Amino acid sequence: MHHPNHNNFGLINNEAVMLSEDYLLQHIEKNIPGSLHYTINRYQKQPNWNIENKGAFVYHFDKNDAKENFIELRFCVAGNFYCREKQMECDFCKFNQSAHCSEKIETVDVLSFIFSPAYLQQFAKANKNAQNLTEQVVNFKHEESFTKIVPICNKTTSVIQALLNHNYTGTQENIFINAQTQMILLYSTENMLEEKKEVVYHFKFLNNEEDREKIIKSREILLQHICNPITIKSLSRKVAINECYLKKGFKEIFGTTIFDFYQGQRMEHAKYLLYEKGFTVTEVSASLGYSSISHFSTAFKNHTGIKPCELLLKTTFSSK
C-alpha cells in the first residue's frame, strides 16, 4: 500500500507550501502492515504563517490493483503548544500559566492516517449493500478516487488534541492510539462524506447528557480491559445503565456494536504485539486472556482474514 508524504498540507497565506524540516519539533510514525499507517509532524509556528485548521478525506481507488486502495485522513491544526521538556502540551500550557516559559512553543501540527481495506472491513460488515457514499467508500465500491477538504469539527479537534498530548507508553499507548484513530475515522466519515444535519438520536434516552456520558464511559472501560475481558453485564453495572440501553446507545453513538468494537480493538492490539513487540502467537493469546490458542487464532482470522502465524510470515518476508 502506497504511503504518500504530505508535509506540504499546511495552508499558509492560502497557498500550499512545504513545511521546512528546520522547524520540525517532533516526528512520530508507525506502520502496522495491512492495517494502519500514521504520521504526526509538529512544527514550530512562524510569525508569517497564516494557518486555517483543515482536514482532508482522501479516497484512493485503483480498479486494476486492489492492494493500492486506501483511505487517508489528513489534518493541519494550528494553535496548540509543545513543551520541549515534556514533548507535549503540559498542564501549565493548557491553563495558560506559562506565558513566559521558554519551553512553550506554538505549533502547526500535521497528521496523516492511512487505513487499508482490511482494516476498514470491520466497519463495512453492516454495509455490504453499499447504498450511500459512505457505505460505498468504506467498502471500496465507489470507483473514482477523490479528495474532499473541509473544516475540522470540535469532536475531531478534541481527539487530535488527545493524540498530541497523551502520556501513555508501550502497549497502553498502542491501545489508546487505536481507539482514537477509530474515533477520527468515525467523525471524518460523518463530517466529510455526509451532509451536515442536526444530531437527532433515535433512542430518546440519549438526549439525556448523563446517559450519553455513561455510554462514553463504557468505551473507556472496554479499553482498560483489552487484556482482561469484561462481560456486558459487568460493564453495564460499572456505568450504572441497563444492558439493553447500553447496547443500543453504544451502537447509536459509536456506529458499531460493543462486541465488534471490543474485538476490533483486541485484534488490532494483537497485530501490534505480534509485529512491533515480537510476541509469539502463544504469548499474545495469553496476554489477551484467551482460554486457548485456537480460539485466539479463529478470532484473529475473522477480523483480519489471515491467521496470526500468516501475519508473522508476511512481516518476516517483507522485512527482508
matplotlib code that plots the C-alpha trace (Angstrom):
import matplotlib.pyplot as plt

x = [0.0, 1.3, 2.2, 2.3, 4.2, 2.1, 4.3, 3.1, -0.5, -0.2, -2.0, 0.0, -1.3, -3.9, -1.1, 0.2, 3.9, 6.5, 6.8, 10.5, 12.3, 14.2, 11.1, 10.2, 9.9, 8.6, 8.1, 6.1, 5.5, 4.1, 3.1, 1.2, 1.3, -2.1, -3.8, -2.8, 0.0, 0.1, 2.5, 2.4, 4.7, 4.8, 6.3, 7.2, 4.8, 6.4, 5.1, 4.3, 2.3, -1.5, -2.9, -6.5, -7.4, -8.5, -9.0, -8.9, -10.6, -8.6, -10.2, -7.8, -9.3, -7.3, -9.5, -6.5, -4.9, -7.0, -3.8, -3.3, -6.7, -6.7, -8.4, -6.3, -7.3, -5.1, -5.2, -3.5, -4.0, -2.6, -2.8, -1.6, 1.6, 4.5, 6.8, 10.4, 10.9, 7.7, 7.4, 3.7, 1.4, 1.9, -0.7, 0.8, 0.5, -3.1, -4.2, -2.2, 0.0, 3.3, 3.2, 6.9, 8.0, 10.9, 10.0, 6.5, 6.3, 3.2, 2.9, 1.4, 0.6, 0.2, -1.3, -1.9, -3.8, -3.9, -6.3, -6.1, -9.2, -8.5, -8.7, -11.8, -13.6, -14.6, -16.7, -18.0, -19.7, -23.0, -22.9, -22.4, -25.2, -23.3, -26.3, -24.9, -21.5, -20.2, -21.0, -19.6, -16.3, -15.8, -16.5, -14.4, -17.4, -17.0, -14.9, -13.5, -10.7, -11.4, -10.2, -12.5, -11.2, -13.4, -13.1, -12.3, -15.3, -15.0, -15.2, -12.3, -10.3, -10.7, -9.5, -6.5, -5.5, -5.8, -3.4, -0.9, -0.9, -1.3, 1.3, 0.8, 3.7, 4.2, 1.2, -1.1, -0.1, -1.0, -4.4, -5.1, -3.9, -6.0, -9.1, -8.5, -7.9, -11.1, -12.9, -11.2, -12.4, -15.9, -16.1, -14.5, -16.9, -19.7, -18.4, -16.6, -18.9, -22.4, -24.5, -24.4, -27.5, -28.6, -27.8, -31.1, -30.8, -33.0, -33.3, -34.8, -32.7, -29.6, -31.0, -30.0, -26.4, -25.9, -26.9, -24.6, -21.7, -22.4, -22.1, -18.9, -17.5, -18.3, -16.0, -13.1, -13.7, -13.6, -10.2, -9.0, -9.9, -8.3, -6.2, -8.7, -12.1, -15.2, -18.9, -21.6, -23.4, -20.4, -19.9, -23.4, -23.1, -19.9, -21.6, -25.0, -27.2, -29.2, -27.7, -30.3, -29.8, -26.0, -26.0, -28.4, -26.7, -23.2, -24.3, -26.1, -23.1, -20.1, -21.7, -20.7, -21.7, -19.9, -18.7, -17.4, -15.7, -14.1, -13.0, -11.6, -9.5, -8.2, -7.2, -5.5, -3.6, -2.7, -1.2, 0.9, 2.1, 3.0, 4.6, 6.0, 6.8, 7.8, 5.5, 4.7, 1.2, 1.1, 2.2, -0.3, -3.1, -2.3, -1.8, -5.3, -6.9, -7.9, -8.5, -6.8, -4.6, -7.2, -9.9, -7.5, -6.4, -10.1, -10.9, -7.8, -8.7, -12.3, -11.0, -8.0, -8.7, -5.4, -4.1, -1.6, 1.1, 0.5, 0.9, 4.3, 5.3, 4.3, 6.1, 9.2, 9.4, 8.5, 11.4, 14.0]
y = [0.0, 3.4, 5.8, 9.3, 12.1, 15.2, 17.6, 20.3, 20.1, 23.2, 26.2, 29.4, 32.6, 30.4, 28.6, 25.1, 25.3, 22.9, 23.0, 23.2, 20.4, 23.3, 23.9, 20.3, 19.7, 16.1, 13.3, 10.2, 7.4, 3.9, 1.3, -1.9, -3.9, -4.4, -2.2, 1.4, 3.8, 7.1, 10.0, 13.1, 16.0, 19.0, 22.2, 25.4, 28.1, 31.0, 34.6, 34.9, 31.6, 32.2, 28.7, 27.7, 24.4, 22.0, 18.3, 16.2, 12.9, 11.1, 8.1, 6.2, 3.6, 1.5, -0.8, -2.7, -3.4, -3.6, -3.6, 0.0, 1.0, 3.1, 5.9, 8.7, 11.3, 14.4, 17.2, 20.5, 22.2, 25.4, 26.9, 24.0, 24.2, 21.9, 21.7, 20.8, 19.2, 17.1, 16.7, 17.5, 20.3, 20.3, 21.3, 24.8, 25.4, 24.1, 26.5, 29.5, 29.6, 29.6, 32.7, 33.3, 29.7, 29.4, 25.7, 26.6, 26.6, 27.3, 24.7, 23.7, 20.0, 17.9, 14.4, 11.6, 8.4, 5.8, 2.9, -0.3, -2.1, -4.9, -2.5, -0.9, -4.3, -4.2, -1.1, -2.4, -5.6, -3.9, -2.1, -4.8, -3.4, 0.0, 2.2, 5.7, 7.3, 6.4, 2.8, 2.7, 4.3, 2.1, -1.0, 0.4, 0.1, 3.8, 3.6, 7.1, 8.5, 11.8, 14.3, 16.4, 19.2, 20.5, 22.4, 20.3, 19.8, 20.2, 16.5, 15.8, 18.6, 17.1, 13.7, 15.3, 17.2, 13.9, 12.3, 15.1, 15.4, 11.9, 10.4, 6.7, 4.5, 0.9, -1.3, 1.2, 3.8, 1.4, 0.7, 4.4, 5.3, 2.5, 3.8, 7.5, 6.7, 4.8, 7.9, 10.1, 7.8, 7.8, 11.6, 12.1, 9.9, 11.8, 15.3, 14.8, 12.4, 13.0, 16.1, 18.3, 17.8, 18.3, 15.4, 13.5, 10.4, 7.5, 6.5, 9.2, 8.3, 9.6, 13.1, 13.0, 14.1, 12.0, 8.8, 9.7, 10.2, 6.7, 5.2, 7.2, 6.0, 2.4, 2.7, 3.9, 0.9, -1.5, -0.1, -0.6, -4.3, -5.1, -7.7, -8.6, -9.5, -8.0, -9.1, -6.7, -7.3, -6.3, -3.3, -2.1, -2.3, -0.3, 2.6, 2.2, 1.7, -1.4, -3.8, -3.0, 0.8, 0.2, -1.9, 0.4, 3.6, 2.3, 1.4, 4.7, 6.9, 4.9, 3.2, -0.3, -2.9, -3.4, -6.8, -5.6, -2.6, -4.7, -7.5, -4.9, -3.2, -6.5, -7.8, -4.5, -4.7, -8.3, -7.1, -4.6, -7.3, -9.7, -7.1, -4.4, -6.3, -9.6, -11.7, -15.3, -16.4, -18.2, -15.1, -12.9, -15.4, -15.5, -11.7, -11.1, -13.6, -16.3, -19.7, -21.4, -20.5, -21.9, -19.5, -16.6, -17.7, -18.0, -14.5, -13.1, -14.6, -13.4, -9.9, -9.8, -12.6, -14.3, -16.4, -14.9, -17.1, -15.9, -12.3, -13.2, -14.9, -11.8, -9.4, -11.6, -11.7, -8.0, -7.0, -8.9]
z = [0.0, -1.0, 1.8, 0.4, 2.1, 2.8, 4.7, 2.3, 3.6, 5.7, 4.2, 4.5, 3.0, 1.2, -0.6, -0.1, 0.9, 2.1, 5.8, 6.4, 8.3, 10.0, 12.1, 12.8, 16.6, 16.7, 14.2, 15.1, 12.6, 13.0, 10.4, 11.1, 7.8, 6.2, 8.8, 9.7, 8.9, 10.7, 11.0, 13.2, 12.5, 14.8, 13.5, 15.3, 14.0, 12.3, 12.6, 8.9, 8.8, 8.5, 9.1, 8.8, 10.5, 7.9, 7.3, 4.1, 3.3, 0.6, -1.2, -3.4, -5.7, -8.2, -10.3, -11.5, -8.2, -5.0, -2.9, -3.8, -2.4, 0.8, 2.7, 4.1, 6.6, 6.8, 9.3, 9.7, 13.0, 14.5, 18.0, 20.1, 22.2, 22.6, 25.6, 24.7, 28.1, 28.3, 24.5, 24.7, 25.9, 29.6, 32.2, 32.6, 28.8, 28.8, 31.5, 30.2, 33.3, 31.4, 29.3, 30.0, 29.8, 27.4, 26.7, 25.4, 21.6, 19.5, 16.8, 13.5, 13.6, 10.5, 11.0, 8.5, 9.0, 6.2, 6.5, 4.4, 3.1, 5.5, 8.5, 7.2, 6.7, 10.4, 9.7, 6.3, 7.6, 8.2, 4.9, 2.3, 0.1, -0.2, -0.7, 0.1, -0.5, 3.0, 2.6, -1.0, 0.2, 3.2, 1.0, -1.9, -4.2, -5.3, -8.5, -8.6, -6.4, -4.8, -2.1, 0.0, 2.2, 5.0, 8.3, 11.4, 13.7, 17.5, 18.1, 15.8, 17.3, 20.7, 19.5, 17.8, 20.9, 22.9, 20.4, 20.7, 24.4, 25.9, 28.2, 27.5, 26.7, 25.4, 25.0, 26.7, 24.1, 21.3, 22.8, 23.1, 19.6, 18.1, 19.8, 18.9, 15.3, 15.1, 16.5, 13.9, 11.2, 12.6, 12.9, 9.5, 7.6, 9.3, 8.6, 5.2, 3.4, 4.8, 4.6, 7.7, 9.8, 13.3, 15.6, 16.3, 18.4, 17.5, 21.2, 23.3, 26.4, 24.6, 24.7, 28.4, 28.7, 31.8, 29.9, 26.9, 29.4, 30.7, 27.2, 26.5, 29.9, 28.9, 25.9, 28.2, 30.5, 27.5, 26.5, 30.1, 29.8, 26.4, 28.1, 30.8, 29.2, 30.7, 30.2, 29.0, 32.3, 34.3, 32.0, 32.4, 36.2, 36.2, 34.3, 36.0, 33.0, 32.0, 29.3, 26.7, 26.9, 26.9, 23.7, 21.9, 23.0, 22.1, 18.6, 18.2, 19.3, 18.0, 14.9, 16.0, 18.5, 21.8, 20.7, 17.3, 18.8, 21.6, 19.2, 16.7, 19.4, 20.8, 17.3, 16.3, 19.6, 18.8, 15.5, 17.4, 19.8, 17.0, 14.7, 16.9, 20.1, 18.5, 20.7, 19.8, 19.0, 22.3, 24.2, 22.5, 23.1, 26.8, 27.0, 25.7, 28.1, 25.6, 27.0, 24.0, 21.1, 18.7, 20.0, 19.6, 16.1, 15.0, 16.3, 14.6, 11.3, 11.5, 12.0, 9.6, 7.1, 7.9, 10.8, 13.3, 12.0, 8.5, 9.6, 11.1, 7.9, 5.9, 8.1, 8.1, 4.3, 3.9, 6.1, 4.1]

ax = plt.figure().add_subplot(projection="3d")
ax.plot(x, y, z, "-o")
ax.set_aspect("equal")
plt.show()
